[in-house]
Amino acid sequence: MIVAGIDMGTQSVKVALYDAENRQIVSQAQQPLDLIAENDGTREQKTEWYTAALDSCFAMFTGAERGAVCAIGISGHQHGFVPLDAQGNSVYNVKLWNDTSTQAECEFITKEAGGDDAVISEICNLMLPGFTAPKILWLKKHKKSAFERLRYIMLPHDYLNYLFTGEYRAEEGDTSGTALYNGAKRAWSKKICSIIGEKLFGLLPPVIAADEPNGFVQESAAKRWNIPQGIPVSSGGGDNMMGAIGTGTVEDGFLTMSLGTSGTLYGYSNTPVSDPKNGISGFSASTGGFLPLLCTMNCTVASEELRSLFGMSVKEFDEAALSSAPGSKGVVVLPFFNGERTPNLPGGRASIMGLSAANASRANIARAALESAIFGMRGGLDAFNALGFKAREIRIIGGGSKSAVWRRMAADIMNLPVKRPVNDEAAAIGAAIQALWCLEKQQGRSTGIAALCAEHIALREDECVMPEAANVAAYKSAYSEYNKYLNALSPLYR
């Protein structure tokens, strides 16, 4: 039985064909995506790029492989805004999660809503440029004719669902990141919608349960991609929500840490958990529960920038870091090359602190750069703990997860066991498992998502890392030193 997991990231579209009976990916394809980037913070794509990427991916599979697909699940980058007219054609480009051109719109909505606390009450989050709501207001202000033709408001994964099924529906996980939806109340916010525009609330889609199908593959999609007509397409979700399924973070106490250009730390909870002012977004999971999440904009950025500055390969940089010691002998890197979201330092700048004649070395700077990424995650763990979230272990993914140095640091700085899944494509495999969950429900079976994850998510046993007491103690002191510099310099960057 083959289920297809589609992951539309910012940089590429990936399709994985997962054999659920033999628990392995039997074929996969990937197609890169372009990006429109402008100096004002604009980051956009075009809907036709998505369909073309799907064309290329499905063309890489054999006819037998495409014909064997029994269900489809879709993951997409969160917070994007796909604006369509009544015929399903885009009225403007897709504004992405990393588009920061909407700060003025965020400030306007926040003011009209009554301030940050009022916004949090409405949507469980602050109004941030990455979210969808300010993008809609931006369209209204800057592309008036496009806004007048607006009929369908979709997130990127919703748009792919629409291509396959023709249905206009949403699900709670991705929807909770729009800044238009209250996940705790499970309802769209009429207040926020009314601030943006009178017609907005009436344009929003119905929100379905996580285990419901978005719909079934329609004839046009079946012919275009040579897949069976009528097979279910699951509700899908945002990339973090699908990554949670793909790492088995579907039960209380599990955390997923993703180390990429940006870093994320998120955990499953049966009850709503959020602290937006301390960086913990109040999202819903795409499994029926909740997914509190921390996002940092500078994760692997510092190590990549400094590695390039030193002219070192990844292996050489890791080896240099290993020749230092936990705490980098007093050297501290603040990694804010891009400005930062958590902590909220939009004007942030990177710096190397604590240098002296005794510790100024490439090794110490390299290690401090790597440590800075995990210190950012540790701040999130502290916020989780303050909310009463009791973490048991971390599932680590992303490009940084391949580094044994980083896995050891993560275990020691976070003081938790760190485990790495066998499959690196967490979002794609998560989408496939959600599709399997949906398919089994359609077939009259009631297997829970936690049981499916336990069955299909394997861990690399040889890469599981337990915290070491001596290192934990050293990092307690080093983390305090990091925060000393962070607190001293933060006023410069706000």
N, C-alpha and C positions, 0 to 999 in steps of 0.2 A: 504494500500500500504506500503510494508516493504522495506526500503533501509538499506543496511549494511554499517556501518562505521568502518573501521579497523584502529587502531592506533598501529604502531610498535614503541614502545619506546626503550630506551637502556636496560631497565630491564625486559620488558615484552611485549607481544602482546595482545591487547585487541580487541574484536569484539563486537560491539553493533548493535542490530537489532532495528531500529527506525520505529515506526508506524507513518507515516507522516500525516495520516488522524486524528488520535487521539492525535498526538503530544506527544508521550511518547516512551521511550525505553521499549520494550516488553521482551527483553531477552539480556543478555550479558555474555561474557565468557572471561577469562584471563589465559594466560600461561606464566610463567617466562622464561627468557632467561639467559644463562650463559654468562660469560665475561672472555676473556683472557687478563690478566693484567701483565705487566712486569715492572721492575724498571726503564727502559729507557723511560718510558712514553707510551709504547705500550698499546693500548686498541683495541681489535679485537673481532670479532664474526665469525661464520661460516654460510654460506647460508643454509645449511641443518637444522640448528637450526630454521630458519624462517619457512621453510615448515613444520617441525614437530610441531611447535607452532600453525600454522594454522590448521593442522590436529586435534590437541587437542581441539582447540577452536570450530571448526565447529562440532566436534563430541559431544559437549555438548548441541547442539541445537536439537530439535525434527525434524523429517522428514518434518512435516508440516511447521515449521518455516523456514527451509532451502529452501523448495519449494516455499515459498511466496516471497522470495527476488526478487525485481524488478530491482535493480541497486546497484552498489558497489562503494564506495569512499575510498581512502587509504591515510593515513597520515604516515610519517616516520621521524625518527630523521634525522636532516639535516647534510650535509657535508660529510657523509660517502662515501666510495669508494667500490663499488661492481664490481670486475673485472671478466669478463666472457670470455670464448673462443667462437669460432664460433658455437659450439653446445649448448651454453648456460650453460656450466659448469664453476664453479669458478676455476680460475687459482691460487688464493691465498685467504687468509682470507679477511673479510670485515674490513677495517680500519675505526674506528668510529670518531665522532665529537670531542671526548675528548682524542683522541690519540695525544700526544705531542712529538712524536719521530721524527718529520719532521722539526725541527727548522733549520737545516742546508740546507734543500731543500728550505725553505722559503727565507733564506738569499741569496741563489744562484739565485733563480728566480728574486728576487727584484733587485739584482745587475745587472743581465743581462738585465732586463727590463729598467734600467736607474734610479732606486731609487723609493722611496715611492710615490712621486707625479706622476711618470710615470705609476706605477701600478694602482693607484687610477683612473687615466685617462682611463685606459684600462678596469677595472672591477668594478669601483665604490667602491672598498674596498681595504684595505691593504692585503698583502699576509700573512696570519696567519696560524699557525700549524693546527688549527681546520678544515680549509677548504680542499676541495677535491684535488685541483691542486697539492700541494706539496706531497700528498699521491701517486699520479700517478708517479711523479718523483722518489719518494722513491722506488716504485716497480721496476722502470727501473734500479736504481742503485744497489738495494740489491737482487732482484729476477729476474735476466736477462732472464732466460728461460720462466718465467711466463709472463713477459712483451712481449716477442716475440710472445706468443700465444694469447695475448690480442686482443679481437675483439669488445666486448661490454663494455662500461663504464657507469655504472648505479649508481644512488643514491639508498639508501635502499627502498624508496617508489616506485621508478621506477622498482626495481627488483620484488616487489610484483605485480605491474601492469603487468610485463612481465609474471609472473607465471600464472596470470589469463587470459591474452589475447594473449600472444605470440608476442606482438607488442613492438618494440624498439622505444619509443618516450619519450620526456621530456616535462615539462611545466615550465613557466617562474619563478614561485615562488621559488621552490626548486633549480632550475638551477642557480638562481642568487647568491646562496651561495656556488658555486663550486670554485670561483676565476678563472673561465674560461669564464665567460659570463658577458657582459655589459647590465644590465637591462635597463639603460636609452636609449641605442642604440638598444636594443633588438637583440643582435647579439653575437655569440661566438667570443672570441678574438684570432685572428690568431697569434698575437704577443706572447701572453703567451703560446699558444699551441706549437709554433715553438721552444720556449726555452726548453720546456719539451721533445719534440721529434717530428721528421718530420712527423710521421704517425698519430699523435694524432688528428689533426683537422679532418682528414678524418674518424675517428672512432666515432665522436660525433653524437648523434641522432638529428633528427629534433625536433624543439620546437613548440608545439601546443598551441592554445589559451586555457584559463582556463575553458571555458564552453564546450570545445570539449571533446568527449570521447577518452580516451587512446586507447580503442578498445572494444571488446565484449567478454564475457566469452567463451573460446574455449572448445572444447569437452573434452580434457584431464582434465581441471580444473573442469568442470561440474561433471564429473564422480568421481574425487578425493574427492570433497567436497560436492557432492550431492546437487548442486544448479542448477538453470535453465541455460541451454546453450543459448548464444546469448544475454543475458542482458548486458546493457552498464556498463563499468567501467570508471568512470570519470577520468579527468587528474590527480587528487590527488595533493599532495604537501607536503612540509616539515611540521613538527609538529607545528612550530610557525605560519605558513601560515594557517593551518587548525584550530589552536587555535584561530586565528583572526576571522575566519568564525564562530566558535563555541561560540564566545563571542559577536558576532555582530559588531566587529571592521572592518566594510566594508565601512565606510563613513568617510569623512574628519572630524577630530577633536576627534575621539574616540581613546583611548589608552587601551591596555591590559597590565596588570601587572601580571606576573607569579612568585609566590614565592615558589621556590623549593630549592634543593641543589644549583642549579644555579638560578639566577634571570634574568628575561627578561622584557623589557618594549618596546612595539612596537605599532605603530599607522598606520592607513590607510591614504594614500595621493593619490590624483589624479595625482600629478606630482612627479618626482623624488626628493627625499630628502635624503641626506647623509652627514656625517661628520666623516669619518673613524678615523681621528686623534684624535677626541674627543669621540670616542667609538660608533658613530651612523653608523651602517652598512647600506649600500645602497642596500637593497633587494627589490625584486618585490613581489607583493601579488599574491595569487593564485585565484584572482578574476578579474584580468585585470589591476589593479592599482599598487601601490607601498607600501612597508612595511618597512619603516625605523625602525631599531631595535638596542637596547642596550642590551648587555649581561654581567652580572657579574658572576664570578665563585664562589663567597662566599655570598650566600644569607641566607639560614637558617642554614648554617654551624656554624656560631659563637654561635648562641643560642643553637644548639645541643651539641656542644663541651663543652660549659660552663655549660649547664644543666647537662651533664654527670659528669663533674668535681664536681659540687655541690651535685650530687646524688639526683636530683629533678625530679619529673614527669613533663610532659608538663603543666598540670594544675597548679602545684605548682610554676613552673617557671613564668607562666603568672600572677598568683596571686601576686608573689613577685614584678614583674614589675609594676603591677597596684598600689602597695603601694608606689611607687616612684612617680615622677612627670615628665612632659615633659622636656627633657634636662638632666634627670637623675642626677640632682643636681651637674652638672659639670663633671661627669664621662663620658668618651668617649671610645668606643671600636672600634679599627680598625680590621675588621673581616677577614684578609687575611690568613686564616689557609692553604689555598691551593695555594698561589700565586694568582695573579689576572690578568684578561684580560682587564677590564675597571674599573679604570685606568690601563694602561699597566705596571704592576708590577710583572713580572714573578717570581721574587725572593721574593715576598711579605711575610711578617710574621705578625701574629696577635699580638695585644698588647692592654693593658688596660691603659688608660691615665687619667690624671686629678685627681688621687686619693689623698685624704687628710684624716687627722684624723676625719674630720667632715662628709665626704661622703662615706667612705669605708664601703660598705654594699652589701650584696647579692642582695638586692632589686635594688639598683642603677646600679650594674653591669648587672643584668638581663635585666633591661629596656634598658640600653645602648647597649646591644647585639642585642635586637630586633630593636632598632632605627637604628643601623648601616646598616641593610639590606635595610631599606627605604631610608637612606641617599645615598646609592649607586644608588638607582633609581632616587632620586632627582637630582643627577648629570646628569643623562640622560635627565630628564625633562628640565633642564637648557639648555642642548645642543639642544633639540628639539625647545625650545623657541627662541634660537639664530638663528635658521634656518628659523624662521617665522611660525613654526607649532603651531597653536592655539588649545591647548587641551581643551575639554569641560568636559569630565568625564573619569573615569578609570573603566574598568571592571577587577576585580581581580579574579585570579584563582590560582591553585597550592595548595599544602598542607598547606602553610602558610595562605591562604585565609580563612581557617576555624577558625582562631584565631580572636576573636572580638578585642583583644588588637592590633593586627597588622592592622586590617581594620581601627580602629580609628587613629592609627599612620599614616597610608598611607594617609588618608583624610587630616589630619592636616599638615603633612610635605610637601605633594604635593600641598596642598591648592586647592583640587579638589574634587568633589563628587566621592565616591567610591561605586560601585555596584557589587554584586556577582551574577553570573548566577545560576539558579536552578540546572543545570546539571554540575557536577564537571568534567566530561570527555569531556573537550572542544575540544580536537583534534579529538576524535572519532565522536562526534556529528557534528563537523565542516565538517569532511569527509562525513558523511551521508547527510548533507545539500547540499554539493557540488554535491554529486551523484544525489540528487533530482533535483537540478538545471540542471544538464546534462540530466537527464531523461525527464524533462519537455520540454527541447529544442528539444530532439529527437521526442517528441510527438507533436511538432508544437506550443508549448506554449512559450511565451517570458517573463516569470516572471524574474525580476531582482534579483540578489543575495541579495541586501539590503532589498527588500520586503520579500524574503524568510526568512532572518534572523529575521526581525521584527515579522514575523508570528510564527517562531519556537523557538526563543531564549527567554526564560522567566527569569526574575530576582527575587531574593529573596527580596521582598519589605521590610521585617522586618529587613534586614541586610544592607540596603543602609545607608551610613554614609555621612553626610555633614560636612565640616570643621568648627571648632569652632574658632572664632576670637582670643580668648585668647591663645589657644594652638598654632595657626598659628604664633602668635607673639613670643611665647616662643621658638618655633622650628626654627624660623629665626635666633635667637641668637645661639641656640645649633648647627645648621648646620654650621654656621660660625666657631664655636669652633672646630667642627669635621674637617673642611677643614684646619684649622690652623695646627692641628696635622698631617693630611694627607700630606700637602705640605712640612712640616718639615722633615718627615720621608721618603717620596718617593725616594729621591736620594739614600738611602741605599739599595733599593730593585730593582732598574732598572738593 
